[in-house]
Amino acid sequence: MADRCGFVRRSAALCAGTVVAALASLTPAASLTPAASLTPAATQTAAAQAPAARPSSGARTRTAPAPAVPDPGEAAVLGEAHARAHAERRRATAGAEDYPQAKRSSGLAALTLSQRRTNEALPAARFGRFAEFFPSPDFGVHTALLPTGKVLLFSFERVEVNPTKETGPTDRIGRTNAGRAFLWDPALGTGARAFRKVEPPTVLMPDGLNAPRPAPFFCAGHAYLPNGMVGVFGGNTGGKGGSGAKLSFVFDPWTETWFRNEDMSVGRWYPSVVTGADGRQIIMSGQSERGTGTPTPVVERFPALRHPVPWRPYDIPVGLASERLRVDAPFRNDYPHLFSLRDGMVYGLGRDADQQWLFDPVEETRSDLPRRPADFRGYGSAVPLPAGLRGPDSVLVLGGDPRDPNTYRLSGGRWTTEEPRAFGRTQDDTLILPDGTLLTVNGSLDTRDYGHGPFNPKADLKYRQIELRDAHGRWRLGPAQRLPRGYHSNALVLPDGRVLVTGDELQQIANDPDIGDEMDGSIELYEPPYLHQGGNRPALDRVPAGELGYGKDFEVASSTAAAVTRAVLLAPTTVTHAVNTSQRHLELAVTARPLAGRAAGAGGTLGLRTPPSAADAPPGYYLLFLLDGKGVPSTGKWVKLGAR
């Protein structure tokens, strides 16, 4: 049951298995939500007039076709809803004649060959290597690394299997405008059994049809709460070139369940979310419920100040409200980059050069930052640069303009032009690696354009090549990934130091080895150069199980303690549309080492000190890595930063 704060409570003494069983009696998601919030009129207000369609959509609003008729035998075994989903998939696949399977298979074979030929001359010790490529049941439009070590993937049900057409339900209304979600457990390998579906809550949308369907939360915004849960805000009501939903959910990694909260005050499609120093989430931008071309200036905070911050794994936000801030954020374009830097302020970096703002989430004010160099930028990455023992105080903006290879740094209230990459690209993803270097993967010429025109899967090779930025800020091109991945592509660092690369439904559908099965997507794993330096990796054997306060000393155990030269915290990534507000890299002070004279590689304990404040590192779960003198990291272990 919910307590007066809005949390669903469960005993901390329950093990994971009994927690799931205990919660089975608490119907998750929609049924835990106040009934009024399931009413379309209470959920959202439909607009009377639709704006101009988003240029990349190119489609008019389409009503849902008549529902596919499920097979009675399947319905008897699987249930009506599951059988209908199978029928919808068969109907979509039946229209694949204009892009036959042979074309998909030959395309994938050609990409595999060109990848091998490109990469064979690049030594892994300097450039890293792509090691695995395997099917996934999801397109990976949204991804999040969870503190259980599993990866959350979510997107939408495809409505078209011809990649030269719109494959997503942006302009659909009704049942076909639906979301889906899966978990990948790396501990179970790369086969189908390593994935598990985690069905989104069933909702009614105010699209005139009010048909129940899994929540269409694709093209939402998301960030982590201090208890490791992922807050997800917005989505697609359907039609009007994409129209904002007021939906608000959390995904609980501990029970692997979705829960619904009170709707936001406005609809948001393509919003951005960042977690502040107090652990609350700030939500900005997104196209409103009136459709594409109507970005909302409303800023909201979740949870509202009248609710406590969900802190412990058994604090489940259910039916909690967000609240509107006094300040507005009138971004002309959606998915701005948001960063909570070490001064406690939220930096809102819009895609328009003249919309760079500083937000005070406590005073609820906005002030101007200097105009960014260069002009408008499409979807491209931005990174809060590592700053040693303190939290980040500068941001590197890169990508978003195929004509501009430069990178731009905001630091100390001014912009500087930094070392360029090899070429300009949009739709790229740039990650901070455990050793503090940067990695760019993915990219294209433009939205669904890989150098040969819109909706043409043919891609220039350069967009498949990664780029690496060393500790001195110098970039170098690296190996090619298997698939071109542009719009809707994503990447994140795994606890073992490898990098997961996924996303881009157009390319995944165009190169699907079996368009008739239920594995719509694909994942490839990249091994950075630090995994190819020879010898053994440092060992991190034990970390504290409880919460770690700020500016506090603690100990970790390592069987190779004498060889360790650095200890770092790396925040996990949750990312979509090249917007990654969560990643963060901090060095930890090493306060005690094994006794002098012990052989390198000898075991013992290391004394470390946490960052000084929540502004340096917002409360939540971080991966702790130990590194040796060559920059080789251990496998990361989770620690919880911030004590109540």
C-alpha positions as CSV (number, residue, x, y, z in Angstrom):
1,M,0.0,0.0,0.0
2,A,1.1,3.6,-0.5
3,D,2.2,5.7,2.5
4,R,1.2,9.3,3.0
5,C,4.2,10.4,1.0
6,G,3.1,8.5,-2.1
7,F,5.7,5.7,-1.9
8,V,4.8,2.1,-2.1
9,R,6.8,0.6,0.8
10,R,8.4,-2.8,1.1
11,S,10.5,-4.3,3.8
12,A,14.2,-3.9,3.4
13,A,14.7,-7.4,4.8
14,L,13.0,-9.0,1.9
15,C,15.3,-10.6,-0.7
16,A,14.8,-9.8,-4.3
17,G,12.7,-12.9,-5.0
18,T,10.3,-12.3,-2.2
19,V,10.1,-8.6,-3.0
20,V,8.7,-9.5,-6.4
21,A,6.3,-11.9,-4.8
22,A,5.2,-9.4,-2.2
23,L,4.6,-6.8,-4.9
24,A,2.5,-9.2,-6.9
25,S,-0.4,-8.3,-4.7
26,L,0.2,-4.6,-5.5
27,T,-1.0,-4.3,-9.1
28,P,1.7,-2.2,-10.7
29,A,1.6,0.6,-13.1
30,A,-1.8,1.9,-14.1
31,S,-3.9,0.3,-11.4
32,L,-1.7,1.9,-8.7
33,T,-2.5,5.3,-10.2
34,P,-5.5,7.4,-9.1
35,A,-8.4,6.4,-11.3
36,A,-8.9,10.0,-12.6
37,S,-5.5,10.0,-14.2
38,L,-6.5,7.1,-16.5
39,T,-9.3,9.3,-17.9
40,P,-8.2,10.9,-21.2
41,A,-9.8,14.2,-20.2
42,A,-7.8,14.2,-17.0
43,T,-4.7,12.9,-18.7
44,Q,-4.3,15.5,-21.4
45,T,-6.1,18.2,-23.3
46,A,-6.3,17.7,-27.1
47,A,-5.7,20.7,-29.2
48,A,-8.2,21.9,-31.8
49,Q,-5.7,22.6,-34.5
50,A,-2.6,20.6,-35.6
51,P,0.6,22.5,-36.4
52,A,2.8,21.8,-39.4
53,A,4.3,18.3,-39.4
54,R,7.9,17.7,-38.3
55,P,10.0,17.7,-41.5
56,S,11.5,14.3,-40.9
57,S,8.1,12.7,-40.5
58,G,6.7,13.4,-43.9
59,A,3.4,11.7,-43.1
60,R,-0.1,12.9,-42.3
61,T,-1.9,11.7,-39.2
62,R,-3.3,8.2,-39.9
63,T,-6.0,6.5,-37.9
64,A,-5.3,3.0,-36.8
65,P,-6.3,0.3,-39.2
66,A,-8.8,-2.2,-38.1
67,P,-7.3,-4.4,-35.4
68,A,-5.7,-7.6,-36.7
69,V,-7.7,-10.7,-35.8
70,P,-5.9,-12.9,-33.4
71,D,-5.6,-16.6,-34.1
72,P,-8.1,-18.4,-31.7
73,G,-5.5,-21.1,-30.9
74,E,-2.9,-18.6,-29.9
75,A,-5.4,-16.6,-27.9
76,A,-6.3,-19.6,-25.9
77,V,-2.7,-20.2,-25.0
78,L,-1.2,-16.7,-24.9
79,G,-4.2,-14.5,-24.1
80,E,-6.1,-12.1,-26.4
81,A,-3.6,-9.2,-26.2
82,H,-0.5,-11.3,-26.8
83,A,-2.2,-13.1,-29.7
84,R,-3.3,-9.8,-31.3
85,A,0.3,-8.5,-31.1
86,H,1.4,-11.6,-33.0
87,A,-1.3,-11.0,-35.6
88,E,-0.2,-7.4,-36.0
89,R,3.4,-8.5,-36.5
90,R,2.4,-11.0,-39.2
91,R,0.3,-8.4,-41.0
92,A,3.2,-6.0,-41.0
93,T,5.7,-8.6,-42.2
94,A,3.3,-9.7,-45.0
95,G,3.9,-6.3,-46.6
96,A,7.7,-6.9,-46.9
97,E,7.6,-7.8,-50.6
98,D,8.9,-4.3,-51.7
99,Y,12.0,-4.8,-49.5
100,P,12.6,-8.6,-49.6
101,Q,14.6,-10.6,-47.1
102,A,17.4,-11.3,-49.6
103,K,18.1,-7.6,-49.8
104,R,18.3,-7.3,-46.1
105,S,20.6,-10.3,-45.8
106,S,22.9,-9.2,-48.6
107,G,23.1,-5.7,-47.1
108,L,24.2,-7.1,-43.7
109,A,26.7,-9.4,-45.4
110,A,28.2,-6.4,-47.3
111,L,28.5,-4.4,-44.1
112,T,30.1,-7.3,-42.3
113,L,32.7,-7.6,-45.0
114,S,33.5,-3.8,-45.2
115,Q,33.8,-3.7,-41.4
116,R,36.4,-6.5,-41.4
117,R,38.4,-5.0,-44.2
118,T,38.4,-1.5,-42.6
119,N,39.3,-2.8,-39.2
120,E,42.0,-5.4,-39.9
121,A,44.7,-2.8,-40.2
122,L,43.8,-1.0,-36.9
123,P,45.6,-2.6,-33.9
124,A,43.2,-3.1,-30.9
125,A,45.8,-1.8,-28.4
126,R,45.6,1.7,-30.0
127,F,42.0,1.7,-31.4
128,G,40.0,-0.9,-29.6
129,R,37.9,-3.4,-31.5
130,F,34.3,-4.4,-32.2
131,A,34.0,-7.8,-30.7
132,E,30.3,-8.9,-30.9
133,F,27.2,-8.3,-32.9
134,F,23.9,-10.0,-31.9
135,P,20.1,-9.7,-32.3
136,S,17.9,-7.8,-29.9
137,P,14.2,-7.7,-29.5
138,D,14.1,-3.9,-29.3
139,F,15.3,-1.0,-31.5
140,G,16.9,0.6,-28.5
141,V,15.6,4.1,-29.1
142,H,16.0,4.6,-25.3
143,T,18.6,2.9,-23.2
144,A,19.6,2.9,-19.5
145,L,22.3,1.0,-17.5
146,L,20.6,-0.1,-14.3
147,P,22.4,-0.6,-10.9
148,T,21.6,-4.3,-11.2
149,G,24.0,-4.4,-14.2
150,K,21.1,-5.0,-16.6
151,V,20.3,-2.7,-19.5
152,L,16.8,-1.3,-20.1
153,L,15.9,-0.9,-23.8
154,F,12.6,0.7,-24.9
155,S,11.0,2.1,-28.0
156,F,7.9,1.4,-30.0
157,E,6.2,-1.4,-32.0
158,R,7.1,-1.1,-35.7
159,V,4.3,-0.3,-38.1
160,E,6.3,-0.8,-41.3
161,V,9.0,-3.2,-42.4
162,N,10.2,-1.3,-45.5
163,P,13.0,0.9,-44.2
164,T,12.5,3.4,-47.0
165,K,9.2,4.4,-45.3
166,E,8.4,5.6,-41.8
167,T,8.7,2.6,-39.6
168,G,7.5,4.1,-36.3
169,P,4.0,5.1,-35.2
170,T,4.7,8.9,-34.9
171,D,1.6,9.8,-36.9
172,R,-0.6,6.9,-35.9
173,I,-3.4,7.0,-33.4
174,G,-5.0,4.1,-31.7
175,R,-3.6,0.7,-30.7
176,T,-0.6,0.8,-33.1
177,N,0.8,3.9,-31.4
178,A,2.3,1.8,-28.6
179,G,5.5,1.4,-26.6
180,R,7.5,-1.6,-25.6
181,A,10.4,-2.4,-23.3
182,F,13.0,-5.1,-22.6
183,L,15.8,-5.9,-20.2
184,W,19.1,-7.3,-21.4
185,D,21.1,-9.2,-18.8
186,P,24.8,-9.4,-19.9
187,A,25.4,-12.1,-17.4
188,L,23.2,-14.4,-19.5
189,G,25.1,-13.8,-22.7
190,T,23.8,-12.6,-26.1
191,G,21.1,-15.1,-27.0
192,A,17.4,-14.6,-26.9
193,R,17.2,-16.0,-23.3
194,A,19.3,-13.0,-22.1
195,F,16.4,-10.7,-22.9
196,R,13.1,-10.3,-20.9
197,K,10.1,-8.2,-21.8
198,V,9.0,-5.7,-19.2
199,E,5.6,-4.6,-20.5
200,P,4.9,-0.8,-20.2
201,P,1.7,0.1,-18.3
202,T,-1.5,0.0,-20.3
203,V,-2.9,3.5,-20.9
204,L,-5.7,5.3,-22.6
205,M,-4.6,8.2,-24.8
206,P,-6.7,11.3,-25.7
207,D,-6.5,10.7,-29.4
208,G,-10.2,10.3,-30.1
209,L,-10.1,6.5,-30.1
210,N,-9.2,6.0,-26.4
211,A,-8.0,2.4,-27.2
212,P,-5.9,0.8,-24.4
213,R,-2.4,0.0,-25.4
214,P,1.1,-0.2,-23.8
215,A,2.2,3.3,-23.0
216,P,3.6,5.1,-26.1
217,F,6.5,6.6,-24.1
218,F,9.0,6.6,-27.0
219,C,10.7,10.0,-27.6
220,A,10.4,10.8,-23.9
221,G,13.0,12.2,-21.6
222,H,14.6,10.3,-18.7
223,A,17.1,10.5,-15.8
224,Y,18.0,8.6,-12.6
225,L,16.5,9.0,-9.2
226,P,18.8,8.5,-6.1
227,N,17.3,5.1,-5.5
228,G,18.4,3.8,-8.9
229,M,15.0,4.1,-10.5
230,V,14.6,5.7,-13.9
231,G,12.1,8.5,-14.3
232,V,10.5,8.7,-17.8
233,F,8.5,11.7,-18.8
234,G,6.4,12.4,-21.9
235,G,5.9,10.4,-25.1
236,N,3.7,10.5,-28.2
237,T,-0.1,11.0,-28.0
238,G,-0.1,10.3,-31.8
239,G,-0.7,12.3,-34.9
240,K,0.1,16.0,-35.6
241,G,3.6,15.2,-36.6
242,G,4.1,13.8,-33.1
243,S,2.3,15.3,-30.2
244,G,3.3,15.4,-26.5
245,A,2.0,13.1,-23.9
246,K,1.7,14.1,-20.2
247,L,2.8,10.6,-19.1
248,S,5.1,10.2,-16.1
249,F,6.5,6.8,-15.1
250,V,9.4,5.3,-13.1
251,F,11.1,2.0,-13.9
252,D,12.1,0.1,-10.8
253,P,15.2,-2.0,-11.5
254,W,14.9,-3.9,-8.2
255,T,11.5,-5.4,-9.1
256,E,11.8,-4.8,-12.8
257,T,8.4,-3.2,-12.9
258,W,7.0,0.1,-14.3
259,F,4.9,2.4,-12.0
260,R,2.8,5.3,-13.1
261,N,2.8,8.8,-11.5
262,E,0.5,11.7,-11.8
263,D,0.5,13.3,-15.3
264,M,2.6,16.3,-15.9
265,S,0.9,19.7,-16.4
266,V,1.7,19.7,-20.1
267,G,2.4,17.2,-22.9
268,R,6.0,16.6,-23.9
269,W,7.4,14.9,-27.0
270,Y,11.2,15.1,-27.1
271,P,11.8,16.6,-23.7
272,S,15.0,16.6,-21.7
273,V,15.4,15.6,-18.0
274,V,18.3,16.1,-15.6
275,T,18.8,15.1,-12.0
276,G,19.9,18.0,-9.8
277,A,22.1,18.1,-6.6
278,D,19.0,17.5,-4.4
279,G,18.1,14.3,-6.3
280,R,15.0,15.8,-7.9
281,Q,14.5,15.8,-11.7
282,I,14.1,18.9,-13.8
283,I,12.1,18.5,-17.0
284,M,12.3,21.0,-19.9
285,S,11.1,21.4,-23.4
286,G,9.3,18.9,-25.7
287,Q,6.6,19.4,-28.3
288,S,3.3,20.0,-26.6
289,E,0.0,18.1,-26.9
290,R,-0.8,20.5,-29.8
291,G,1.8,18.8,-32.0
292,T,5.1,19.4,-33.7
293,G,6.0,23.1,-33.9
294,T,4.6,23.9,-30.4
295,P,7.5,23.4,-27.9
296,T,6.5,24.0,-24.4
297,P,8.4,26.6,-22.3
298,V,7.0,25.0,-19.0
299,V,9.7,23.7,-16.6
300,E,8.6,21.0,-14.1
301,R,10.2,19.3,-11.2
302,F,9.7,15.6,-10.1
303,P,8.8,14.8,-7.5
304,A,7.2,18.1,-6.3
305,L,8.7,19.6,-3.1
306,R,5.8,18.4,-1.0
307,H,7.0,14.8,-1.6
308,P,10.3,13.4,-0.3
309,V,12.9,12.3,-2.8
310,P,12.8,8.5,-3.5
311,W,16.0,7.5,-1.8
312,R,15.9,3.8,-0.8
313,P,15.4,0.9,-3.2
314,Y,12.1,0.2,-1.5
315,D,10.7,3.8,-1.9
316,I,8.6,3.3,-5.0
317,P,7.1,6.5,-6.4
318,V,3.5,5.9,-7.3
319,G,1.0,8.6,-8.0
320,L,3.5,11.3,-7.1
321,A,3.0,14.7,-8.6
322,S,5.4,16.9,-10.5
323,E,5.2,20.7,-10.1
324,R,5.7,23.7,-12.3
325,L,8.6,26.0,-11.6
326,R,8.2,29.8,-11.7
327,V,10.8,30.0,-14.4
328,D,10.2,29.1,-18.1
329,A,12.6,27.6,-20.6
330,P,11.5,28.9,-24.1
331,F,13.7,26.7,-26.2
332,R,12.6,26.9,-29.9
333,N,13.8,23.4,-30.5
334,D,13.4,20.2,-28.5
335,Y,15.8,17.9,-26.7
336,P,18.2,20.6,-25.3
337,H,21.3,19.4,-23.5
338,L,20.9,19.8,-19.7
339,F,23.7,19.5,-17.2
340,S,23.8,19.9,-13.4
341,L,27.4,21.1,-12.9
342,R,29.4,21.5,-9.7
343,D,28.0,25.0,-8.9
344,G,24.6,23.4,-8.4
345,M,23.2,25.2,-11.4
346,V,21.5,23.5,-14.4
347,Y,23.0,24.5,-17.7
348,G,20.5,24.4,-20.6
349,L,22.3,24.4,-23.9
350,G,19.8,24.7,-26.7
351,R,20.3,23.7,-30.3
352,D,19.9,27.3,-31.4
353,A,23.2,29.2,-30.8
354,D,21.4,32.1,-29.0
355,Q,19.5,29.9,-26.5
356,Q,22.2,29.0,-23.9
357,W,20.8,29.5,-20.4
358,L,21.8,29.1,-16.7
359,F,19.0,27.9,-14.4
360,D,18.9,28.1,-10.6
361,P,16.7,25.3,-9.5
362,V,16.4,26.6,-6.0
363,E,15.6,30.2,-6.7
364,E,13.8,29.2,-9.9
365,T,15.5,31.8,-12.1
366,R,17.1,31.9,-15.6
367,S,20.0,34.0,-16.8
368,D,21.7,34.2,-20.2
369,L,24.9,32.4,-21.1
370,P,27.1,33.7,-24.0
371,R,26.0,32.8,-27.5
372,R,27.6,29.5,-28.6
373,P,29.9,29.7,-31.6
374,A,28.6,28.3,-34.9
375,D,24.9,28.2,-35.9
376,F,22.0,25.9,-35.3
377,R,22.9,22.3,-34.5
378,G,20.7,19.3,-35.0
379,Y,20.9,16.3,-32.8
380,G,24.4,15.8,-31.6
381,S,26.3,15.0,-28.4
382,A,27.5,17.1,-25.5
383,V,29.7,15.9,-22.5
384,P,30.4,17.3,-19.1
385,L,34.2,17.1,-19.1
386,P,36.0,15.4,-16.3
387,A,37.6,17.8,-13.8
388,G,39.6,15.7,-11.4
389,L,38.5,15.4,-7.8
390,R,35.6,17.8,-8.3
391,G,32.5,17.6,-10.3
392,P,32.5,18.9,-13.9
393,D,32.6,22.7,-14.4
394,S,32.7,22.7,-18.2
395,V,30.8,21.1,-21.2
396,L,32.1,20.1,-24.6
397,V,29.5,20.4,-27.4
398,L,30.1,18.4,-30.5
399,G,28.2,17.0,-33.4
400,G,24.8,18.1,-34.7
401,D,26.2,19.8,-37.9
402,P,27.6,17.7,-40.7
403,R,29.5,20.7,-42.1
404,D,31.3,21.5,-38.8
405,P,33.9,19.1,-37.3
406,N,34.8,21.6,-34.5
407,T,34.1,21.0,-30.9
408,Y,33.1,23.8,-28.5
409,R,33.8,24.1,-24.8
410,L,31.8,26.2,-22.3
411,S,33.9,27.0,-19.3
412,G,34.0,29.9,-16.9
413,G,31.2,31.6,-18.7
414,R,32.8,31.7,-22.1
415,W,33.0,29.5,-25.2
416,T,36.2,28.3,-26.8
417,T,36.7,26.4,-30.0
418,E,38.5,23.1,-29.3
419,E,40.3,20.4,-31.3
420,P,38.1,19.3,-34.2
421,R,37.1,15.7,-35.0
422,A,37.8,14.2,-38.4
423,F,34.5,15.4,-39.9
424,G,31.1,16.7,-39.0
425,R,28.3,14.3,-38.1
426,T,24.9,14.4,-36.5
427,Q,23.0,11.8,-34.4
428,D,26.3,10.9,-32.7
429,D,26.8,9.6,-29.2
430,T,29.9,10.6,-27.1
431,L,30.7,8.8,-23.9
432,I,33.2,9.3,-21.1
433,L,35.2,6.1,-20.6
434,P,36.5,5.0,-17.2
435,D,40.0,6.3,-18.0
436,G,38.6,9.8,-18.6
437,T,39.0,9.7,-22.4
438,L,36.1,10.2,-24.8
439,L,34.6,7.9,-27.4
440,T,32.2,8.9,-30.2
441,V,30.2,6.3,-31.9
442,N,27.3,6.4,-34.4
443,G,26.4,9.3,-36.6
444,S,25.0,10.3,-40.0
445,L,24.6,13.2,-42.4
446,D,21.2,14.1,-41.1
447,T,18.0,12.5,-39.7
448,R,17.6,9.2,-41.6
449,D,20.2,10.4,-44.1
450,Y,23.5,8.5,-44.3
451,G,24.9,10.4,-47.2
452,H,22.7,9.2,-50.1
453,G,19.4,10.9,-49.4
454,P,16.6,10.6,-46.8
455,F,15.3,7.1,-46.0
456,N,18.1,5.5,-48.1
457,P,19.9,2.9,-46.0
458,K,23.1,3.2,-48.1
459,A,25.6,4.9,-45.9
460,D,29.0,6.5,-46.2
461,L,31.6,4.4,-44.4
462,K,33.0,7.3,-42.4
463,Y,29.8,7.5,-40.3
464,R,30.4,4.0,-39.1
465,Q,33.9,4.9,-37.8
466,I,34.3,5.7,-34.1
467,E,36.5,8.6,-32.9
468,L,38.6,8.6,-29.7
469,R,39.7,11.7,-27.8
470,D,42.8,11.3,-25.6
471,A,43.8,13.0,-22.3
472,H,45.3,15.9,-24.3
473,G,42.1,16.6,-26.3
474,R,43.3,15.1,-29.5
475,W,41.0,13.0,-31.7
476,R,41.7,10.0,-33.9
477,L,39.5,7.9,-36.1
478,G,39.1,4.3,-35.1
479,P,37.4,1.1,-36.3
480,A,34.0,0.8,-38.0
481,Q,31.0,-0.6,-36.4
482,R,28.9,-3.1,-38.2
483,L,25.8,-1.1,-38.9
484,P,25.4,2.6,-39.7
485,R,23.5,4.0,-36.8
486,G,22.2,7.6,-36.9
487,Y,18.8,8.8,-35.8
488,H,17.6,7.0,-32.6
489,S,21.1,5.5,-32.0
490,N,22.5,5.1,-28.5
491,A,25.5,3.8,-26.6
492,L,26.6,3.3,-23.0
493,V,29.5,2.0,-20.9
494,L,29.0,-1.4,-19.3
495,P,30.4,-2.3,-15.8
496,D,33.1,-4.5,-17.4
497,G,34.3,-1.5,-19.4
498,R,32.9,-2.5,-22.8
499,V,30.6,-0.2,-24.7
500,L,27.1,-1.2,-25.9
501,V,26.1,0.3,-29.2
502,T,22.5,0.0,-30.5
503,G,19.6,1.9,-32.0
504,D,18.5,3.3,-35.4
505,E,15.4,1.3,-36.4
506,L,15.8,2.1,-40.1
507,Q,19.2,0.4,-40.3
508,Q,18.1,-2.4,-38.1
509,I,15.1,-3.2,-40.2
510,A,17.1,-2.7,-43.5
511,N,19.7,-5.3,-42.3
512,D,17.6,-7.7,-40.3
513,P,18.8,-11.3,-40.9
514,D,15.2,-12.5,-40.3
515,I,12.5,-9.9,-40.6
516,G,9.9,-12.5,-39.7
517,D,11.2,-13.2,-36.2
518,E,10.7,-11.1,-33.0
519,M,14.3,-9.9,-32.8
520,D,13.8,-6.5,-34.5
521,G,17.0,-4.8,-33.3
522,S,20.7,-5.5,-32.8
523,I,23.5,-4.7,-30.4
524,E,27.2,-4.5,-31.0
525,L,29.9,-4.4,-28.3
526,Y,33.0,-2.3,-28.6
527,E,36.2,-3.0,-26.5
528,P,38.2,0.2,-25.9
529,P,42.0,0.1,-26.2
530,Y,42.4,-0.2,-22.4
531,L,41.1,-3.8,-22.7
532,H,43.9,-4.7,-25.1
533,Q,47.0,-3.6,-23.2
534,G,48.2,-7.1,-22.2
535,G,48.5,-8.5,-18.7
536,N,45.8,-8.7,-16.1
537,R,43.4,-6.0,-15.2
538,P,43.3,-4.5,-11.7
539,A,40.9,-6.3,-9.3
540,L,38.2,-4.6,-7.3
541,D,37.2,-7.3,-4.9
542,R,34.9,-5.5,-2.4
543,V,33.2,-2.1,-1.9
544,P,31.0,-0.8,0.9
545,A,27.5,-2.0,0.8
546,G,25.9,1.0,2.5
547,E,25.5,4.6,1.5
548,L,28.6,6.8,1.3
549,G,28.4,10.3,2.6
550,Y,30.1,13.2,0.9
551,G,33.7,14.0,1.8
552,K,34.0,10.8,3.7
553,D,36.8,8.2,3.8
554,F,36.1,4.6,3.0
555,E,38.0,1.4,2.1
556,V,37.9,-1.0,-0.8
557,A,39.6,-4.4,-1.1
558,S,41.8,-5.3,-4.0
559,S,44.0,-8.3,-4.6
560,T,46.1,-6.0,-6.8
561,A,46.1,-2.9,-4.6
562,A,49.8,-2.2,-4.9
563,A,49.4,-1.7,-8.7
564,V,46.5,0.7,-8.5
565,T,47.3,4.3,-9.4
566,R,43.8,5.8,-9.7
567,A,40.2,5.3,-8.5
568,V,37.3,6.9,-10.3
569,L,33.5,7.1,-10.2
570,L,31.6,6.9,-13.4
571,A,27.9,7.7,-13.4
572,P,25.7,5.3,-15.5
573,T,24.2,6.5,-18.8
574,T,20.6,6.8,-19.8
575,V,20.4,8.3,-23.3
576,T,18.2,9.0,-26.3
577,H,18.5,11.2,-29.4
578,A,22.2,12.0,-28.5
579,V,21.0,13.6,-25.2
580,N,22.9,12.1,-22.2
581,T,22.4,14.3,-19.1
582,S,23.5,11.6,-16.6
583,Q,27.1,10.7,-17.4
584,R,29.8,12.1,-15.1
585,H,33.4,11.2,-14.3
586,L,35.2,12.0,-11.0
587,E,38.6,11.0,-9.6
588,L,38.7,9.8,-6.0
589,A,41.4,10.9,-3.6
590,V,43.5,7.8,-2.6
591,T,44.1,8.4,1.1
592,A,45.8,5.1,2.0
593,R,47.8,2.5,0.1
594,P,49.3,-0.9,1.0
595,L,52.6,-0.7,2.9
596,A,55.6,0.4,1.0
597,G,57.8,-2.3,-0.4
598,R,55.0,-4.7,-1.3
599,A,55.3,-6.1,-4.8
600,A,53.2,-4.6,-7.5
601,G,50.0,-6.6,-7.8
602,A,50.0,-7.5,-4.1
603,G,46.7,-7.4,-2.4
604,G,45.3,-5.3,0.4
605,T,43.0,-2.4,1.0
606,L,42.9,1.1,-0.5
607,G,41.6,4.1,1.4
608,L,39.5,6.4,-0.8
609,R,37.6,9.7,-0.2
610,T,34.2,10.5,-1.8
611,P,33.5,13.8,-3.7
612,P,33.0,16.8,-1.4
613,S,29.3,17.6,-2.2
614,A,26.1,16.6,-4.0
615,A,26.7,19.4,-6.4
616,D,29.9,17.6,-7.5
617,A,28.1,14.3,-7.8
618,P,24.3,14.2,-7.4
619,P,23.1,11.4,-5.1
620,G,22.6,8.0,-6.6
621,Y,24.5,4.9,-7.9
622,Y,27.9,5.1,-9.5
623,L,30.4,2.6,-10.9
624,L,33.7,2.5,-9.0
625,F,36.7,1.6,-11.1
626,L,40.3,1.1,-10.0
627,L,43.0,1.8,-12.7
628,D,46.6,0.8,-13.1
629,G,49.5,2.9,-14.5
630,K,48.5,2.0,-18.1
631,G,45.0,3.3,-17.6
632,V,43.5,-0.2,-17.6
633,P,40.4,-0.3,-15.4
634,S,39.1,-3.0,-13.2
635,T,35.5,-4.3,-13.7
636,G,33.4,-1.7,-12.0
637,K,31.3,-2.2,-8.9
638,W,28.3,-0.2,-7.8
639,V,28.4,2.2,-4.8
640,K,25.6,4.4,-3.5
641,L,26.7,8.0,-3.1
642,G,24.8,10.3,-0.7
643,A,23.6,9.5,2.8
644,R,20.3,10.7,4.3
